[in-house]
Amino acid sequence: MPKVARRIIPNRVFLGVPWKNERPKYERIISKLRNKFPLHFAIVGRDDPQDATALFEVIKERISTSSHAIFDATRGNPNVSLEYGYAEGIRASRSIYLSGHKAARRTAASGPIISDLSGMRRVQYNTVKMLSIELHRFCKGHEYTQRFESALTRTLRGETGGAKKRGRTLALKLIHTLDGLEHVQRRRLVEHVEAQNYSRQEIETMIAGLRAAGILHCGRAAISFATINGPRAPRQFR
C-alpha cells in the first residue's frame, strides 16, 4: 500500500485511557499542565455524542492528527487495546503508561493490553504523583514545547519579572484557544484574549513572535484564520 501523508497538529497529544479508574486522574493532571505547557491533550470518550461507530472514527482522526499518543494499559482495557492497535497500524509516535500499583494489578482482567511489552516505549508509575511527574517530563521534552520556549525567549527578550510571566501566560492563552479546533478566525482570537485584560498591542506583538517561530500560523488580516497546524508542521506517513 502506498504511503499517504497525514496531517499532524504539532501540539496535539492523544490520550487513550480507561474511563472509570484512570481517566479522572489524567484529567486532573492535564488541567494543571495546561497552565504550564502549550500542549493539547485530546481525550475522546463516552461523553462525546456520537454512537460507537462514529466515535471510533473520531478516535482514529484524533490519533492520526496527534504528534504523539499515550495509552494507559492499566487493567487491560479492551478499548485502549483497540486504539493502540490503530496507532501501531499507522505507525504513529506512541508510548504505553502502566500503573504498577497493587490494586491496579489485582483488578486487571487479563493483564496489560500488549502481551509482550519488551522493546515498547513505556512508562511505569505507582502513584498519581509519579504519573504527574512523568507527564510533566513528557511535556517538557516535547518538540513543540521546546520550540514554544525558544519563541518566548526571543519575543520576551529584554523583559523582566512580571512582564515575562504575563507574556508567557498570554502566549499560552493564544495557543490554548485553538485546543480541539481546526482554526479560529484571527479577529475572534484577538478579541477572545483581549477580553482577558490584554492590550491589542501586546497581543499583536506576541502573535508576531509566535508566527515568526512557526508556533502559531495566521495571516495579518482580521478575517484570516489562525491555526496550530501549518507549513512548518511535521509530516508523517501512514
MOFENMO-V235458 format. One record per pair of residues at least 24 apart in sequence whose C-alpha atoms are under 10 Angstrom apart, sorted by the first residue. I is the first residue (numbers start at 0). J is the second residue. If there is no record, write none. Layout:
i | j
I | J
I | J
//
This chain:
i | j
0 | 237
1 | 236
1 | 237
2 | 89
2 | 235
2 | 236
2 | 237
3 | 89
3 | 235
3 | 236
3 | 237
4 | 234
4 | 235
4 | 236
4 | 237
5 | 63
5 | 64
5 | 89
5 | 233
5 | 234
5 | 235
5 | 236
5 | 237
6 | 60
6 | 63
6 | 64
6 | 65
6 | 66
6 | 228
6 | 229
6 | 232
6 | 233
6 | 234
6 | 235
6 | 236
7 | 61
7 | 62
7 | 63
7 | 64
7 | 65
7 | 66
7 | 67
7 | 227
7 | 228
7 | 229
7 | 232
7 | 233
7 | 234
7 | 235
7 | 236
8 | 39
8 | 61
8 | 63
8 | 64
8 | 65
8 | 66
8 | 67
8 | 179
8 | 181
8 | 226
8 | 227
8 | 228
8 | 229
8 | 232
8 | 233
8 | 234
9 | 38
9 | 39
9 | 64
9 | 65
9 | 66
9 | 67
9 | 141
9 | 142
9 | 143
9 | 144
9 | 214
9 | 227
9 | 228
9 | 229
9 | 231
9 | 232
9 | 233
9 | 234
10 | 36
10 | 37
10 | 38
10 | 39
10 | 40
10 | 64
10 | 65
10 | 66
10 | 67
10 | 138
10 | 141
10 | 142
10 | 143
10 | 144
10 | 147
10 | 174
10 | 175
10 | 178
10 | 214
10 | 227
10 | 228
10 | 232
11 | 37
11 | 38
11 | 39
11 | 40
11 | 41
11 | 61
11 | 62
11 | 64
11 | 65
11 | 66
11 | 67
11 | 68
11 | 143
11 | 178
11 | 179
11 | 227
11 | 228
12 | 38
12 | 39
12 | 40
12 | 41
12 | 42
12 | 61
12 | 62
12 | 64
12 | 65
12 | 66
12 | 67
12 | 68
12 | 69
12 | 92
12 | 93
12 | 138
12 | 141
13 | 39
13 | 40
13 | 41
13 | 42
13 | 43
13 | 58
13 | 61
13 | 62
13 | 63
13 | 64
13 | 65
13 | 66
13 | 67
13 | 68
13 | 69
13 | 70
13 | 93
14 | 40
14 | 41
14 | 42
14 | 43
14 | 58
14 | 61
14 | 62
14 | 65
14 | 67
14 | 68
14 | 69
14 | 70
14 | 71
14 | 79
14 | 82
14 | 93
15 | 41
15 | 42
15 | 43
15 | 44
15 | 58
15 | 62
15 | 68
15 | 69
15 | 70
15 | 71
15 | 72
15 | 76
15 | 78
15 | 79
15 | 80
15 | 81
15 | 82
15 | 83
15 | 95
15 | 96
16 | 42
16 | 43
16 | 44
16 | 69
16 | 70
16 | 71
16 | 72
16 | 73
16 | 76
16 | 78
16 | 79
16 | 80
16 | 82
16 | 96
17 | 44
17 | 70
17 | 71
17 | 72
17 | 73
17 | 74
17 | 75
17 | 76
17 | 77
17 | 78
17 | 79
18 | 42
18 | 43
18 | 44
18 | 45
18 | 46
18 | 76
18 | 78
18 | 79
20 | 73
20 | 74
20 | 103
21 | 71
21 | 72
21 | 73
21 | 74
21 | 98
21 | 103
21 | 127
22 | 71
24 | 127
24 | 128
24 | 130
24 | 131
25 | 71
25 | 127
25 | 130
25 | 131
25 | 134
27 | 127
27 | 131
28 | 127
28 | 128
28 | 130
28 | 131
28 | 132
28 | 134
28 | 135
29 | 131
29 | 134
29 | 135
31 | 131
31 | 135
32 | 131
32 | 134
32 | 135
32 | 138
33 | 138
33 | 171
33 | 172
33 | 175
34 | 167
34 | 168
34 | 171
34 | 172
34 | 175
35 | 135
35 | 138
35 | 139
35 | 144
35 | 167
35 | 168
35 | 171
36 | 135
36 | 138
36 | 139
36 | 141
36 | 143
36 | 144
36 | 145
36 | 147
36 | 148
36 | 167
36 | 168
36 | 171
36 | 174
36 | 175
37 | 138
37 | 139
37 | 141
37 | 143
37 | 144
37 | 145
37 | 147
37 | 148
37 | 170
37 | 171
37 | 172
37 | 173
37 | 174
37 | 175
37 | 178
37 | 214
38 | 66
38 | 138
38 | 139
38 | 141
38 | 143
38 | 144
38 | 147
38 | 171
38 | 174
38 | 175
38 | 178
39 | 65
39 | 174
39 | 175
39 | 177
39 | 178
39 | 179
40 | 65
40 | 67
40 | 68
40 | 69
40 | 178
40 | 179
41 | 65
41 | 68
41 | 178
41 | 179
42 | 179
55 | 81
55 | 82
58 | 82
58 | 85
59 | 85
59 | 86
59 | 89
61 | 179
62 | 86
62 | 89
62 | 91
62 | 92
62 | 93
63 | 89
63 | 90
63 | 91
63 | 92
63 | 235
63 | 236
63 | 237
64 | 91
64 | 228
64 | 235
65 | 91
65 | 92
65 | 93
66 | 91
66 | 92
66 | 93
66 | 141
66 | 142
66 | 143
66 | 232
66 | 233
66 | 234
66 | 235
67 | 91
67 | 92
67 | 93
67 | 94
67 | 141
68 | 92
68 | 93
68 | 94
68 | 95
69 | 93
69 | 94
69 | 95
69 | 96
69 | 121
69 | 122
69 | 134
70 | 94
70 | 95
70 | 96
70 | 97
70 | 112
70 | 121
71 | 95
71 | 96
71 | 97
71 | 98
71 | 111
71 | 112
71 | 121
71 | 122
71 | 123
72 | 96
72 | 97
72 | 98
72 | 107
72 | 110
72 | 111
72 | 112
72 | 113
72 | 121
72 | 123
73 | 97
73 | 98
73 | 99
73 | 100
73 | 103
73 | 104
73 | 106
73 | 107
73 | 108
73 | 110
73 | 111
73 | 112
73 | 123
74 | 98
74 | 102
74 | 103
74 | 104
74 | 105
74 | 106
74 | 107
74 | 108
74 | 109
74 | 110
74 | 111
74 | 112
75 | 103
75 | 104
75 | 106
75 | 107
75 | 108
75 | 109
75 | 110
75 | 111
75 | 112
75 | 113
75 | 114
76 | 107
76 | 108
76 | 109
76 | 110
76 | 111
76 | 112
77 | 108
77 | 109
77 | 111
77 | 112
78 | 112
79 | 112
80 | 111
80 | 112
80 | 113
81 | 112
83 | 112
83 | 113
84 | 112
84 | 113
86 | 237
87 | 237
88 | 237
89 | 235
89 | 236
89 | 237
90 | 235
90 | 236
90 | 237
91 | 235
91 | 236
91 | 237
92 | 120
92 | 235
93 | 119
93 | 120
93 | 121
94 | 119
94 | 120
94 | 121
94 | 122
95 | 119
95 | 120
95 | 121
95 | 122
95 | 123
96 | 120
96 | 121
96 | 122
96 | 123
96 | 124
96 | 130
96 | 133
96 | 134
97 | 121
97 | 122
97 | 123
97 | 124
97 | 125
97 | 130
98 | 122
98 | 123
98 | 124
98 | 125
98 | 126
98 | 127
98 | 129
98 | 130
99 | 123
99 | 124
99 | 125
99 | 126
100 | 124
100 | 125
100 | 126
101 | 125
143 | 213
143 | 214
143 | 232
144 | 214
146 | 209
146 | 212
146 | 213
146 | 214
147 | 171
147 | 174
147 | 209
147 | 212
147 | 213
147 | 214
147 | 215
149 | 209
149 | 212
150 | 205
150 | 208
150 | 209
150 | 210
150 | 211
150 | 212
150 | 213
150 | 214
151 | 205
151 | 208
151 | 209
151 | 212
152 | 208
153 | 208
153 | 209
153 | 212
154 | 204
154 | 205
154 | 206
154 | 207
154 | 208
154 | 209
154 | 211
154 | 212
155 | 204
155 | 205
155 | 208
165 | 197
165 | 201
166 | 197
166 | 201
166 | 202
166 | 204
166 | 205
167 | 205
169 | 193
169 | 195
169 | 196
169 | 197
169 | 201
169 | 202
169 | 205
169 | 206
170 | 202
170 | 205
170 | 206
170 | 208
170 | 209
170 | 215
173 | 202
173 | 205
173 | 206
173 | 209
173 | 215
173 | 225
174 | 206
174 | 209
174 | 214
174 | 215
174 | 225
174 | 226
174 | 227
175 | 227
176 | 226
177 | 215
177 | 225
177 | 226
177 | 227
178 | 226
178 | 227
180 | 226
180 | 227
181 | 224
181 | 225
181 | 226
181 | 227
181 | 228
182 | 216
182 | 217
182 | 223
182 | 224
182 | 225
182 | 226
182 | 227
182 | 228
183 | 217
183 | 222
183 | 223
183 | 224
183 | 225
183 | 226
183 | 227
184 | 217
184 | 218
184 | 220
184 | 221
184 | 222
184 | 223
184 | 224
184 | 225
184 | 226
185 | 216
185 | 217
185 | 218
185 | 219
185 | 220
185 | 221
185 | 222
185 | 223
185 | 224
185 | 225
185 | 226
186 | 219
186 | 220
186 | 221
186 | 222
186 | 223
186 | 224
186 | 225
187 | 221
187 | 222
187 | 224
187 | 225
188 | 221
188 | 224
188 | 225
189 | 221
//
